[in-house]
Amino acid sequence: MAGNGDGDGDGDGGKILVTFDVDGTLMRSVGPLANRLHKRAFSHAMEEIFGVRDATIDVVKHHGSTDPIILVSTLEHYGVPRQESTAKLPELKASMVGYAHDHASEIGDGLELLPGVYHLLQTLSKDESFLIGLVTGNLEGIAWMKMVSLGIEEFFSVPHFGGFGSDHEDRGELVKLSRQKALQLFDKTIRLHAHVGDTPNDVAAAELGGALPVAVCTGIFTGSELRQASGTNAVILDDLTNAEAFLAIFGGF
């Protein structure tokens, strides 16, 4: 299950790579402004590139998806053929990130860090055994803006790395890509890759990407639903409030 790669390992046999999903795993959307800037970035891009006014991503199911898939599916709902929107994905993604940067002061509106996340990331960042990155359907620029606004960017390994919706539409590929980036950036053997997420898609992506799935019941899915998504033995946690329990996952590796 571990994702291994070439590189000079540490004396202890290599690093443990932990990648985190963002929405529903590290943070949640709250109140009337829930994830407002990200949603507005979608709407802005669809109007700027295709002239679709007042579009909202709420017309499609998007939990556990990636931003490019959400764009294509939403535009299809509003009458834009998938082939046309797919061809324009580079422009759509650039428009979204540009809008987010232009309104950066609003990125934290309607976002709230989930319980235990700050302490867990802080704990992992102090342990040299770990490399910490992101795997999310968010576009990279928007994902890191969220981390900054929530006060947790400093806990991720530097240089920052991960797999993002701006890299690929398939979440399994994003898991693989995050590991490839870690190997290239840090030149360390990775003896285990664990991916943490809150949706069945996160669980499936971890397994497809060669990582240990760690699923948290902090989104809209139950532990039973998350377990059913696993073809192996996914680790299921209620939340991330118990850092010791999280670290214990890696005791046998």
N, C-alpha and C positions, 0 to 999 in steps of 0.2 A: 504493500500500500504506500510505502514511502516513495517520494519522488527523489531519485538519486541522479547525480550528474557528475561531470568531470570537475576537477578543481583540487586545490590543495586543502585537505581537510585539517581541522584542528586536531590537537592531540587527543581529544575526547571522541574522535570519530566523525566529526562534522556538526553542522548546525541544524537546528530545528526551525523550519520555515513555517510561520503562521500567517495566513492571509485572512483578511476580514471582508465580508460584505459590508455595505454601508447602511442603506435604508432598512430599518427593521431589526438590524443587528447591533450596530453601534449607536444609532440614533433613531428617533421616531418623529413623525410629523404630528404637530399638535395645534389645536385651536383653529380659528377662522383663517389664519394665514398659513396653514399647513403646507410646508414645502413650496411656498408661493413663488420664489424666484426661479426655481428649477422648472416649475410648470409654466411660468411666463416665458422662459427661454424657449421651451417647446413651441408655444403659441407664436412667439415672435418669428422663429425660424420658418414655420409653416406659412406665415403671411408674407415674409420677406422673399422666400424662394418660390412659392407657388401661388401667392395671392389669396390664400385661404384665411379669411378673417374670422376672429372669435373662435378658433379651433381650441379644443381642450382634450387632453389625453385621457380624461375621465370616461370617454366613450369606449375605451378598450380596456381589457384586463392587462395590467402591467406589473403586478407583483412578481418579482423574480425574473423580470425580463431585462433587456438591454435597451439603452436609449435609441440606437438605430432601429431596432425592431419596433419600438413604440412609435417612432416617427413614421415608419412605413405603414404600420397598421392603422394609425390614426388618420393619416392622409388617405388611405384606402377608404376608410369610413366616410370621408368627405369627398370621395369621388375621384381621387388621384390614383391612377393605375400603379400597382406595385413596381412595375418595371421602370416607370418614370421617376418615382420617388427614390428607388434604389440607386439609380444613376446619378441622382443629385445629393446623395448622402454626404459627400465631402463638404458641399456648400451648406447643407443643413446643419451639420455638426459645427462647422466654423461659425455659423450664425448664432447658434446656441451659446457657444463659449464666449463669443464676442459680447453678446447681450449680458451674460452673467458678469463678465469683467466690468462692463459699463455700469452695472448696478451692484457692484460688489458689497456695498454697505448693507444691502438687504439680504445677503445670502443666508444669514442665520434666522430670518423671520420664519416662525412656525416650525422651528427645529429644536429638538431637545435631546440631550445626551441620555442614553438609557442607563439605569442604575448599575453600578459596578464597573462600567466601561473605563472610566478615568483611572480608577485604581488598578484594574487589570492591565491596561496598556502601560501604565507607569511601572508596574511590577515587571512585566516582560521586558521593557526597555532597559531595565537595570541588570538583566541577566544576559551575559554574553553568549549563552547557548542559543539564543533566539535571533532570528531575522524576522522583521515584522513589516508586512505590506498590505496592500488592498487588492481585492478582486471584486469588481462591482460593474453593474451595467451602466453606471454613470459615466459620462465622458470624463476624461482624466482631469481636465482643468476645473470642472465643476466639483468633482469628488474632493480634490485637495482644498478647494475653497471652503467646502463644508468642514473639513478637518480643522482648518485654521479658525473658522468661526466658532467651532465647538471647543477650542482650546486643547486639542489632542494631537495636532500635527507633529509636535516635538517628540512624541513617543514612537514614531515610525522610523525604521532604519534609514540612515542617510548614506548615499543618495536615495531619495524616495523612489519606490518602484511598485509595480503591480500589473494587473490585467484590467483593462477598462473597456467600456462600450465604444470608445473611440478606436480601439485596436481591432475588435472582432465582434461579430454578432453572437457567436456561440459561447456560452459561459464556460463550457468544458475547455475550449481553446484558451480562454482567459486564464484559467487555472494553470494550464501548461505554460502559457506565456509568462506568467508571473514568476514561475520557477526558473525559466530560462533567463529572465532578466536578473534574478537574484544571483544565479551562477556567474553570469557575465560581470556583474557589478562588484561582487564581493569575493570572487575566486575562492569559494569555500565549497566543500562537499556538503550536500544536503542529505542528511540521513533520514529525515522525516518531513513531509509537507502535510500540514493540517489546514483545512479550509473551513472557516466558521461562517455560517449563514443561517437565515431564518425561514427559508422557503424550500419546498421540494426540489425546485430547480437548482438551488445551491447544493443540496445533497447530491443530486445527479451529476452536477458539474464537477464536484470534488472527485467523485468516483471516476468519471470519464477522464478527468485530468490527472489521475494517478495520485490523488491526495486522500488523506483520512478525513471523512466528513464529520464535522462537529456542528450539530444543529441546535439552535436555541429557540425556545418557544416565546420569543419576544415580538413576533409579528402577528400575522392573522392565522397561522397554521398551528394545529395541535401537535403534541408529541407523537401521537399515533399516526397522523398524516405524514409527519417528517420521517418516521421510521419506515412507513410503507414505501417511501420513495427510495429507500436504500436497498441495494442489491447485496450489500455486505453487512457489516455491523457498525452502523453509524453511531457515534456518541451523541446522546440526546441530553441537553441541559435545560433546566427551566429558564435560566437567564445567566448573566455573567457576573453576578454579585459575589460569587465565592471563588476568589482567585486561587486558593489552595486546591479546590476541587478541579479547577481548570488545569493547573500545573500537574496534578496527579495523573491526568490523561497520558502524559508523556513519560511516566515513571518506568514503563516497560520497554522503552525504546532507547 
